[in-house]
Amino acid sequence: MALQQLATQRCFEGWQKRFSHQSTTLQCDMQFSVYIPPQAEFHPVPALYWLSGLTCTDENFSAKSGAQRIAAELGIALIIPDTSPRGDGVPDAPDGAYDLGLGAGFYVNATQAPWQKHYQMYDYITQELPKLCEANLPITTQKSISGHSMGGHGALVIALRQPELFCAVSAFAPIANPVQCDWGKKAFGAYLGDDQHSWEDYDASLLLTKLGSQLPILVSQGDADQFMATQLFPEQLRQAAETSSTPLQLEYQVGYDHSYYFIASFIEQHLRFHAGYLLNNQQ
């Protein structure tokens, strides 16, 4: 599948790029952003896939997180997909709500009309996008995954369901128990229907309780996050880890909220965490 390069900028001796492609999984044109570190000029490098939160596109993380400086030092590529399918034929929330439809794909495979034709974000992230990137970019098959809020939910769920794909997983302020919060109930009800058993396949706390994990897991949560008590439920994730005897590095950061200022403050820690596993497992 051909990539069309939309933009390229020099950044910390590497390159910040943006691409578009025709997605067979989502049946629409998709865009994604990539940071290629300077080491990739000499050899393929491992990649961190970053999943963004509600209302974001593929560009928010690149512009706001400051991750490129550390990625350049460590020699890790950053791959940042969009948060939903896009285009004229892609359905959106009828009322234009921010938490359903465009910008709110929740990284699930939708089964319900009118969503199921395009909203197959789980398969896009786990199958189509990695194959596309590994075939066209100077990266290895070694990868980790991370994300924020809805994207933190997506990163945890994907890594728990398919741990063989990743070296490690981390999340900032993830929606950790979506079957219990309004964001999750609204999205899952629309995309997956009324059978709440199907929702459990996309709930990190329930998956961790049931499956456990051998993957290294780092979760950062600001203790001043306005959504922590009503939407995120990090303690449910901690309880799930204890129940399944899974090591979980859950860190509360004093005074930090849900914003990109929080991500920018701790992205270096997360990248170094991932580097410890990505760079020790290079093929």
VOGU-3710 file (C-alpha; in Angstrom, 3 decimals, decimal comma):
1> malqqlatqr> 0,000/0,000/0,000  1,462/3,340/-1,065  2,135/6,152/1,361  1,755/9,771/0,322  4,021/12,119/2,243  2,137/15,263/3,237  4,811/17,076/5,234  8,371/16,708/6,470  10,315/18,889/8,912  13,809/18,540/10,335
11> cfegwqkrfs> 13,594/17,966/14,083  16,439/17,108/16,499  18,536/15,839/13,576  15,736/13,474/12,598  12,531/14,064/10,668  8,953/14,790/11,678  6,729/13,518/8,874  3,055/13,179/8,059  1,590/10,633/5,673  -1,756/9,685/4,172
21> hqsttlqcdm> -2,883/6,353/2,796  -6,006/4,527/1,723  -7,002/2,240/4,586  -8,601/-1,040/3,594  -9,527/-1,722/7,228  -11,310/1,582/7,801  -12,419/2,063/4,179  -11,343/5,687/4,070  -8,264/7,845/3,627  -6,228/8,060/6,825
31> qfsvyippqa> -3,414/10,291/7,991  -0,741/9,566/10,564  2,368/11,275/11,896  5,835/9,814/12,393  9,045/10,930/14,017  12,096/9,274/12,485  15,171/9,644/14,742  18,630/10,335/13,279  19,831/6,762/13,934  17,426/5,519/11,249
41> efhpvpalyw> 19,740/6,979/8,614  22,139/4,136/9,418  19,923/1,244/10,555  16,257/0,454/11,219  15,035/1,487/14,670  12,288/0,209/16,999  9,018/2,119/17,237  6,657/3,410/19,895  3,030/3,644/18,795  1,208/6,518/20,500
51> lsgltctden> -2,601/6,526/20,746  -4,159/9,921/21,406  -7,277/10,869/23,340  -10,725/12,243/22,612  -10,951/15,035/19,999  -7,303/14,604/18,962  -5,883/13,981/15,511  -2,496/12,500/14,655  -0,888/15,929/15,116  -1,539/16,797/18,781
61> fsaksgaqri> 1,147/14,604/20,313  3,802/15,729/17,839  3,138/19,410/18,486  2,582/19,373/22,252  4,472/16,550/23,961  8,099/17,413/23,212  8,786/13,711/22,749  11,062/14,115/19,730  14,089/15,284/21,712  14,240/12,126/23,817
71> aaelgialii> 13,232/9,863/20,928  16,158/11,297/18,956  18,556/10,608/21,812  17,295/7,057/22,313  16,878/6,105/18,666  13,167/5,292/18,800  10,652/6,115/16,070  7,282/7,556/17,100  4,195/6,526/15,149  1,037/8,500/15,881
81> pdtsprgdgv> -2,215/7,411/14,206  -5,453/9,360/14,099  -8,145/8,655/16,694  -10,912/7,586/14,319  -11,695/7,057/10,656  -12,280/10,294/8,717  -13,992/11,479/5,564  -17,306/12,473/4,042  -18,797/8,987/4,229  -17,717/8,282/7,813
91> pdapdgaydl> -20,550/8,608/10,356  -20,290/11,032/13,247  -22,362/11,605/16,366  -25,692/13,090/15,226  -25,355/15,930/17,720  -21,671/16,482/17,021  -20,685/15,298/20,502  -16,950/15,182/21,197  -17,068/11,723/22,794  -18,592/9,693/19,948
101> glgagfyvna> -17,783/9,374/16,267  -15,061/11,495/14,684  -12,105/11,870/17,029  -13,570/9,253/19,354  -13,006/5,809/17,841  -12,107/4,250/21,222  -9,827/1,738/19,463  -12,567/-0,892/19,143  -13,947/-2,906/16,237  -17,519/-1,658/15,945
111> tqapwqkhyq> -20,246/-4,228/15,332  -23,283/-1,942/15,145  -24,790/0,218/12,403  -23,913/2,781/11,210  -20,433/2,441/12,689  -19,249/-1,027/11,702  -18,194/-0,246/8,116  -15,512/2,261/9,115  -14,905/2,077/12,863  -12,502/-0,862/12,985
121> mydyitqelp> -9,767/0,945/14,863  -8,568/-2,088/16,837  -7,652/-3,952/13,660  -6,186/-0,813/12,114  -3,812/-0,284/15,039  -2,829/-3,929/15,505  -2,664/-5,078/11,888  -2,826/-2,626/9,010  -0,823/0,298/10,376  2,171/-1,713/11,697
131> klceanlpit> 2,429/-3,679/8,447  2,282/-0,456/6,457  4,911/1,267/8,564  7,269/-1,711/8,715  7,115/-2,053/4,927  7,702/1,626/4,155  9,680/3,173/7,012  13,146/2,463/8,479  11,797/0,643/11,531  12,136/-2,867/12,898
141> tqksisghsm> 9,318/-5,121/14,065  10,184/-4,288/17,687  7,481/-2,044/19,079  5,864/-0,708/22,218  2,602/1,128/22,715  1,448/4,068/24,805  -1,332/6,627/24,897  -3,344/9,197/26,817  -6,896/8,991/28,193  -8,929/7,222/25,472
151> gghgalvial> -5,574/6,370/23,921  -4,278/5,037/27,216  -7,326/2,795/27,292  -6,539/1,666/23,757  -2,871/1,014/24,496  -3,616/-1,072/27,586  -6,410/-3,074/25,958  -4,397/-3,832/22,833  -1,297/-4,835/24,800  -3,270/-7,015/27,207
161> rqpelfcavs> -5,085/-8,777/24,384  -2,047/-9,199/22,141  1,052/-9,055/24,347  3,109/-10,925/21,769  3,135/-7,784/19,609  4,850/-5,495/22,112  7,884/-5,132/24,353  6,116/-2,894/26,896  3,035/-0,712/27,410  2,448/2,577/29,183
171> afapianpvq> -0,404/5,028/29,601  -1,119/8,534/30,813  -4,430/8,936/32,665  -6,094/6,004/30,883  -9,820/5,298/30,892  -9,054/2,204/32,916  -12,527/0,761/33,517  -14,696/2,049/30,651  -17,658/-0,267/31,275  -18,219/1,732/34,477
181> cdwgkkafga> -17,870/5,309/33,190  -20,075/7,539/31,064  -17,538/7,874/28,251  -17,212/4,123/27,946  -20,895/3,330/28,316  -21,812/5,817/25,588  -19,141/4,676/23,130  -19,474/0,948/23,769  -23,256/1,100/23,623  -23,080/2,773/20,220
191> ylgddqhswe> -20,204/0,801/18,699  -20,754/-2,611/20,303  -24,461/-2,686/21,146  -26,413/-3,666/24,228  -24,610/-6,945/24,945  -22,312/-5,782/27,706  -20,337/-9,033/27,618  -18,797/-7,759/24,376  -17,739/-4,585/26,180  -15,504/-6,599/28,495
201> dydasllltk> -13,091/-7,308/25,632  -12,221/-3,599/25,624  -11,930/-2,913/29,361  -8,347/-2,869/30,654  -9,271/-3,556/34,276  -11,461/-6,530/33,396  -8,897/-7,889/30,933  -6,090/-7,565/33,456  -8,160/-9,351/36,101  -8,891/-12,202/33,713
211> lgsqlpilvs> -5,667/-12,500/31,746  -2,906/-10,986/33,824  0,181/-9,889/31,919  3,911/-10,458/31,713  4,456/-7,183/29,873  6,087/-4,280/31,701  3,272/-1,787/32,451  3,742/1,868/33,465  0,757/4,121/34,195  1,039/7,797/35,158
221> qgdadqfmat> -1,939/9,595/36,675  -2,159/13,215/37,790  -3,815/13,487/41,183  -5,461/16,788/40,172  -7,024/15,241/37,061  -10,602/16,463/36,822  -11,716/13,163/35,274  -9,971/10,748/37,632  -12,880/10,010/39,968  -15,660/9,986/37,361
231> qlfpeqlrqa> -14,165/8,594/34,132  -10,704/7,074/34,636  -10,801/4,831/37,758  -7,072/4,063/38,101  -7,608/2,192/41,359  -9,691/-0,372/39,479  -6,607/-1,073/37,398  -4,474/-1,407/40,521  -6,993/-3,830/42,027  -7,008/-5,860/38,805
241> aetsstplql> -3,226/-6,085/38,883  -3,299/-7,292/42,479  -5,994/-9,865/41,702  -4,015/-11,262/38,775  -0,614/-10,941/40,520  0,568/-8,686/37,698  3,361/-6,168/38,350  1,980/-2,680/37,686  3,923/0,549/38,009  1,085/3,000/38,769
251> eyqvgydhsy> 2,387/6,428/39,720  0,324/9,371/40,952  1,875/12,736/40,136  1,009/15,509/42,571  -0,783/18,543/41,184  -1,026/17,427/37,548  -4,275/17,495/35,577  -5,455/15,772/32,371  -3,742/18,102/29,909  -0,764/17,844/27,575
261> yfiasfieqh> 1,263/19,765/30,165  1,078/16,551/32,203  2,180/14,449/29,240  5,036/16,827/28,412  6,240/16,646/32,018  6,576/12,855/32,092  7,029/11,760/28,478  10,783/11,456/29,010  10,215/8,941/31,815  7,888/6,924/29,600
271> lrfhagylln> 10,235/6,916/26,623  13,162/5,793/28,762  10,933/3,086/30,252  10,121/1,806/26,768  13,723/2,095/25,606  14,797/-0,277/28,350  12,763/-3,015/26,670  12,799/-1,975/23,013  16,546/-1,558/22,783  17,319/-4,713/24,748
281> nqq> 15,217/-6,816/22,372  16,362/-5,587/18,973  16,392/-8,278/16,329
//
